[in-house]
Amino acid sequence: MEALFFNANTGFLEAIVRGYKAGILTQSQYANLTQCETLEDFRTQLSATDYGNFLANEPLPISTSTIADKATEVLVEQFKYLRTNAVEPLRKFLDYITYGYMIDNVILLITGTLHERDTHELVKRCHPLGVFDSMPVLCVATNVEELYQSVLIETPIAPYFRECLTASDLDDLNIEIIRNTLYKAYLEDFYNFATTLGSPTSEVMHRILAFEADRRTINITINSFGTELSKELRAKLFPAIGRLFPEGNNQLAKADDIDQVRQICENVSEYRSFFSETPAGASSSGDDFGAMAAQLEDHFFQTEVDLNKQAFLQQFQYGVFYSYMKLKEQEIRNLTWIAECIAQDAKDRIQDFIPIF
């Protein structure tokens, strides 16, 4: 029934986002970019893609951070166009996409305030999709208590803070705990909101958000090894959604090493390959751990890309808007990686990116 009326409000924007998706870089375009000898060649090759002349006014030599910033600006402009033309409930759905960036920005401001940095400088480093109208109010705060009160009153993510934290929680030791607590509340809230939208949006988004929750659960578990984080607190940081929830979460909360994490994740068929390159008895510290973490992160990114590509196989649903943003973020990471390898003449590692199409 929803499909009968979907196009009346959202058909135009769905067509737009599918058109944007057609401009995502292909294997052949990546092949051309990896052949570049200099960043000037890189800029020339990109001008032949949907990015066009977005770097035309940048003086030489171009830095990799400039390339990432300008590519992000292109994505932000596309998102703002979609957001401006959206009506409810798509407008609310697009707002939910921005909440993750807002959490990162607020954590950045809290960290800077703890270290007595200039908050006006920190605002310039914030992700543009996570900038909200009242952000300048946060810059007035001179201590953590004031910042906490401002966040509670002025930001769209205030409910996540109100339910999870107090001002006394805001210290250096707790910053990552705070970030994970907020993301837990955000993912659960987004999951519940997607449920209210009905199928097929809920079906697509539940699959994507369940993986995101599992990824955070696995990362929290692994990163807590060898730290002061108690198993009880570790369990409280796990989102109450996902393929691993609840049995897998309960087991991960008690895990003591990588082997146990591997065994638990093997209960989900799609996650078995995540630890396939990790030798049995791998240490939870040192170089081996760093290499394992990097491989695991690559598996996560590849799975995320696959899930977001699948979202475009169904019509009459909002998941394509979320998936497009995530695919473009991966593309920007790919461009930054290739540009960095060119700048540092590290051609032997230039192929270590996650292709999309």
C-alpha positions as CSV (number, residue, x, y, z in Angstrom):
1,M,0.0,0.0,0.0
2,E,2.8,2.4,0.9
3,A,4.3,2.0,-2.6
4,L,1.2,3.5,-4.1
5,F,1.8,6.8,-2.4
6,F,5.6,6.7,-2.0
7,N,6.4,8.5,-5.3
8,A,4.0,11.4,-4.5
9,N,6.3,12.7,-1.7
10,T,9.6,10.9,-2.2
11,G,9.8,9.6,-5.8
12,F,11.7,12.7,-7.1
13,L,14.3,12.6,-4.3
14,E,14.8,8.8,-4.7
15,A,15.5,9.4,-8.4
16,I,18.0,12.1,-7.5
17,V,19.9,9.9,-5.0
18,R,20.0,7.0,-7.5
19,G,21.4,9.5,-10.0
20,Y,24.0,10.5,-7.4
21,K,24.8,6.8,-6.9
22,A,25.5,6.4,-10.6
23,G,28.3,8.9,-10.2
24,I,30.2,6.8,-7.6
25,L,33.7,5.9,-9.0
26,T,34.0,2.6,-10.8
27,Q,36.9,0.1,-11.0
28,S,38.2,1.6,-14.2
29,Q,38.2,5.1,-12.8
30,Y,40.1,3.9,-9.7
31,A,42.6,2.1,-12.0
32,N,43.2,5.5,-13.7
33,L,43.7,7.3,-10.4
34,T,46.2,4.7,-9.1
35,Q,48.3,5.2,-12.2
36,C,48.9,8.9,-11.4
37,E,52.4,10.0,-10.7
38,T,51.6,13.3,-9.0
39,L,48.6,14.9,-7.2
40,E,48.3,17.3,-10.2
41,D,47.7,14.2,-12.4
42,F,45.3,13.0,-9.7
43,R,43.3,16.2,-9.9
44,T,43.2,16.0,-13.7
45,Q,41.8,12.4,-13.6
46,L,39.2,13.4,-11.1
47,S,38.0,16.2,-13.3
48,A,36.8,13.6,-15.8
49,T,34.4,12.1,-13.2
50,D,31.3,13.4,-11.5
51,Y,33.5,15.4,-9.2
52,G,34.3,17.7,-12.1
53,N,36.5,20.7,-11.4
54,F,36.0,20.8,-7.6
55,L,39.7,21.2,-7.1
56,A,40.2,23.7,-9.9
57,N,40.7,26.8,-7.7
58,E,43.1,25.1,-5.3
59,P,46.7,26.3,-5.5
60,L,49.6,23.8,-6.0
61,P,50.8,21.8,-4.3
62,I,47.5,20.2,-3.3
63,S,47.4,18.5,0.0
64,T,45.6,15.2,0.7
65,S,43.6,16.9,3.4
66,T,42.3,19.5,0.9
67,I,41.2,16.7,-1.4
68,A,39.3,15.0,1.5
69,D,37.7,18.4,2.6
70,K,36.6,19.3,-0.9
71,A,35.2,15.9,-1.6
72,T,33.3,16.1,1.7
73,E,31.9,19.5,0.6
74,V,30.5,17.9,-2.5
75,L,28.7,15.3,-0.4
76,V,27.5,17.9,2.1
77,E,26.0,20.0,-0.7
78,Q,24.2,16.9,-2.1
79,F,22.8,16.0,1.3
80,K,21.6,19.6,1.9
81,Y,19.7,19.5,-1.4
82,L,18.0,16.3,-0.4
83,R,17.3,17.6,3.1
84,T,15.8,20.9,1.9
85,N,13.4,19.2,-0.5
86,A,12.3,16.4,1.8
87,V,9.0,16.1,3.6
88,E,8.1,14.0,6.7
89,P,8.9,11.3,7.5
90,L,11.9,11.4,5.1
91,R,13.0,14.7,6.6
92,K,13.2,13.1,10.1
93,F,15.0,10.1,8.6
94,L,17.7,12.4,7.1
95,D,18.0,14.2,10.5
96,Y,18.8,10.8,12.1
97,I,21.7,10.4,9.6
98,T,23.2,13.7,10.9
99,Y,23.0,12.7,14.6
100,G,26.0,10.4,14.3
101,Y,28.1,13.3,13.0
102,M,26.7,15.5,15.8
103,I,27.9,13.0,18.4
104,D,31.4,13.1,17.0
105,N,31.4,16.9,16.9
106,V,30.2,17.3,20.5
107,I,32.8,14.7,21.7
108,L,35.5,16.8,19.9
109,L,34.3,19.9,21.6
110,I,34.2,18.2,25.0
111,T,37.8,16.9,24.5
112,G,39.0,20.3,23.5
113,T,37.4,22.0,26.5
114,L,39.0,19.4,28.8
115,H,42.4,20.3,27.4
116,E,41.6,24.1,27.4
117,R,41.8,24.4,23.6
118,D,40.1,27.3,21.7
119,T,36.6,26.0,21.0
120,H,36.3,28.4,18.0
121,E,39.2,26.6,16.4
122,L,37.7,23.2,17.2
123,V,34.4,24.2,15.5
124,K,36.3,24.6,12.2
125,R,37.4,20.9,12.5
126,C,33.9,19.7,13.1
127,H,32.2,17.6,10.4
128,P,29.8,19.9,8.4
129,L,27.0,17.4,8.5
130,G,27.1,17.4,12.3
131,V,26.9,21.2,12.6
132,F,23.7,22.4,14.2
133,D,22.3,25.9,14.5
134,S,23.1,26.3,18.2
135,M,26.7,25.1,17.9
136,P,28.1,28.6,18.5
137,V,26.5,28.5,21.9
138,L,28.8,25.6,22.8
139,C,31.8,27.8,22.0
140,V,30.8,30.2,24.9
141,A,31.4,27.4,27.4
142,T,34.6,27.8,29.4
143,N,34.4,24.6,31.4
144,V,33.0,21.1,31.2
145,E,30.0,21.9,33.4
146,E,28.9,24.8,31.2
147,L,29.4,22.7,28.1
148,Y,27.3,19.9,29.5
149,Q,24.5,22.2,30.3
150,S,24.6,23.7,26.8
151,V,24.6,20.3,25.2
152,L,21.5,19.3,27.2
153,I,19.6,22.4,26.3
154,E,20.8,23.3,22.8
155,T,21.5,20.2,20.7
156,P,19.3,17.8,18.9
157,I,21.1,14.9,20.5
158,A,20.3,16.1,24.0
159,P,18.1,13.1,24.9
160,Y,21.0,10.8,24.5
161,F,23.0,12.8,26.9
162,R,20.2,13.2,29.4
163,E,19.5,9.5,29.5
164,C,23.1,8.4,29.7
165,L,25.4,10.9,31.4
166,T,26.0,13.5,34.1
167,A,28.5,16.3,34.1
168,S,30.7,14.4,36.4
169,D,31.2,11.7,33.7
170,L,33.0,14.2,31.5
171,D,36.6,13.6,32.0
172,D,39.6,12.3,29.9
173,L,39.2,8.7,31.1
174,N,35.6,8.6,30.1
175,I,35.6,10.2,26.7
176,E,35.6,7.0,24.7
177,I,33.1,5.5,27.1
178,I,30.9,8.6,26.6
179,R,31.2,8.3,22.8
180,N,30.2,4.6,22.9
181,T,27.3,5.2,25.3
182,L,25.9,7.9,23.0
183,Y,26.3,5.8,19.9
184,K,24.5,2.9,21.7
185,A,21.5,5.2,22.5
186,Y,21.6,6.7,18.9
187,L,21.7,3.3,17.2
188,E,18.9,1.9,19.3
189,D,16.8,5.1,18.7
190,F,17.4,5.0,15.0
191,Y,16.5,1.3,14.9
192,N,13.2,2.0,16.7
193,F,12.5,4.9,14.4
194,A,13.1,2.7,11.3
195,T,10.6,0.2,12.7
196,T,7.9,2.9,12.7
197,L,8.4,3.5,9.0
198,G,7.4,-0.1,8.1
199,S,8.7,-2.4,5.4
200,P,10.6,-2.2,3.2
201,T,12.5,0.7,4.9
202,S,12.6,-1.1,8.2
203,E,13.8,-4.3,6.6
204,V,16.7,-2.6,4.9
205,M,17.7,-0.3,7.8
206,H,17.4,-3.1,10.4
207,R,19.9,-5.1,8.4
208,I,22.4,-2.2,8.1
209,L,22.0,-0.9,11.7
210,A,22.3,-4.4,13.1
211,F,25.7,-4.8,11.5
212,E,26.7,-1.4,12.7
213,A,25.8,-2.4,16.2
214,D,27.7,-5.7,16.0
215,R,30.7,-3.9,14.6
216,R,30.7,-1.5,17.6
217,T,30.2,-4.4,20.0
218,I,33.2,-6.4,18.6
219,N,35.4,-3.3,18.5
220,I,34.5,-2.4,22.1
221,T,35.3,-5.9,23.2
222,I,38.7,-6.1,21.5
223,N,39.8,-2.6,22.4
224,S,38.9,-3.2,26.1
225,F,41.5,-6.0,26.4
226,G,44.4,-4.9,28.6
227,T,42.6,-1.8,29.9
228,E,40.9,-0.9,33.1
229,L,37.4,-1.2,31.6
230,S,35.5,-3.7,33.7
231,K,33.4,-6.5,32.0
232,E,30.3,-5.1,33.6
233,L,30.8,-1.6,32.1
234,R,31.9,-3.2,28.8
235,A,28.5,-5.0,28.7
236,K,26.6,-1.7,29.3
237,L,28.3,-0.2,26.2
238,F,26.9,-2.8,23.8
239,P,23.9,-1.8,21.7
240,A,20.8,-3.9,22.5
241,I,20.3,-4.7,18.8
242,G,22.2,-6.7,16.1
243,R,22.8,-10.2,15.0
244,L,24.9,-10.9,18.0
245,F,22.3,-9.7,20.5
246,P,21.5,-11.0,23.1
247,E,23.5,-14.3,23.4
248,G,26.6,-13.1,21.5
249,N,26.7,-9.8,23.5
250,N,26.5,-11.7,26.8
251,Q,29.4,-14.0,25.7
252,L,31.5,-11.1,24.4
253,A,31.0,-9.2,27.7
254,K,32.9,-12.1,29.4
255,A,35.5,-12.7,26.6
256,D,39.2,-12.5,27.7
257,D,41.1,-12.8,24.4
258,I,40.8,-12.7,20.6
259,D,40.2,-16.5,20.3
260,Q,37.1,-16.2,22.3
261,V,35.8,-13.3,20.2
262,R,36.5,-15.4,17.1
263,Q,34.5,-18.3,18.4
264,I,31.6,-16.2,19.3
265,C,31.5,-14.4,16.0
266,E,31.6,-17.7,14.1
267,N,28.0,-18.2,15.3
268,V,27.0,-15.7,12.6
269,S,27.9,-17.1,9.2
270,E,28.6,-13.6,7.6
271,Y,31.1,-12.8,10.4
272,R,33.2,-16.0,10.1
273,S,35.6,-14.5,7.6
274,F,36.4,-11.5,9.8
275,F,39.0,-13.5,11.8
276,S,40.0,-15.9,9.1
277,E,43.5,-14.4,8.8
278,T,44.0,-14.1,12.5
279,P,46.2,-17.0,13.8
280,A,45.0,-19.0,16.8
281,G,46.4,-17.7,20.1
282,A,47.0,-14.2,18.6
283,S,48.2,-11.7,21.2
284,S,46.0,-8.9,22.4
285,S,48.8,-6.4,22.2
286,G,51.9,-5.5,20.1
287,D,52.4,-5.5,16.3
288,D,50.3,-8.7,15.7
289,F,47.3,-7.1,17.4
290,G,47.7,-3.9,15.3
291,A,47.8,-5.9,12.1
292,M,44.8,-8.0,13.1
293,A,42.9,-4.8,14.0
294,A,43.7,-3.3,10.6
295,Q,42.5,-6.5,8.8
296,L,39.3,-6.6,10.9
297,E,38.6,-3.0,10.1
298,D,39.0,-3.7,6.3
299,H,36.5,-6.6,6.7
300,F,34.1,-4.3,8.4
301,F,34.4,-1.7,5.7
302,Q,33.9,-4.3,3.0
303,T,30.8,-5.7,4.7
304,E,29.4,-2.3,5.2
305,V,29.9,-1.5,1.4
306,D,28.1,-4.8,0.4
307,L,25.1,-4.1,2.7
308,N,24.7,-0.5,1.4
309,K,25.0,-1.7,-2.2
310,Q,22.2,-4.2,-1.5
311,A,19.9,-1.3,-0.3
312,F,19.7,0.0,-3.8
313,L,18.2,-3.3,-5.0
314,Q,14.8,-2.4,-3.4
315,Q,12.6,0.5,-4.3
316,F,10.1,2.6,-2.3
317,Q,12.2,2.8,0.8
318,Y,14.4,5.4,2.5
319,G,17.4,3.1,3.1
320,V,19.0,4.3,-0.2
321,F,19.6,7.8,1.3
322,Y,21.5,6.4,4.3
323,S,23.4,3.9,2.0
324,Y,24.4,6.6,-0.5
325,M,26.0,8.6,2.3
326,K,27.9,5.7,3.6
327,L,29.1,4.6,0.1
328,K,30.3,8.2,-0.6
329,E,32.2,8.3,2.8
330,Q,34.0,5.1,1.7
331,E,34.8,6.7,-1.6
332,I,36.3,9.7,0.1
333,R,38.4,7.4,2.3
334,N,39.5,5.7,-0.9
335,L,40.5,8.9,-2.6
336,T,42.4,10.1,0.5
337,W,44.3,6.8,0.7
338,I,45.3,6.9,-3.0
339,A,46.3,10.5,-2.8
340,E,48.3,9.9,0.3
341,C,50.1,7.0,-1.4
342,I,50.9,9.2,-4.4
343,A,52.2,12.0,-2.2
344,Q,54.4,9.7,-0.2
345,D,55.5,7.6,-3.3
346,A,54.1,4.4,-1.6
347,K,52.9,2.8,-4.8
348,D,53.3,-0.7,-3.3
349,R,50.3,0.0,-1.0
350,I,48.1,2.1,-3.4
351,Q,45.8,-0.8,-4.1
352,D,44.9,-1.2,-0.4
353,F,41.5,0.5,-0.6
354,I,37.9,-0.9,-0.6
355,P,36.4,-0.7,-4.2
356,I,32.7,0.0,-4.4
357,F,31.5,-0.8,-7.9
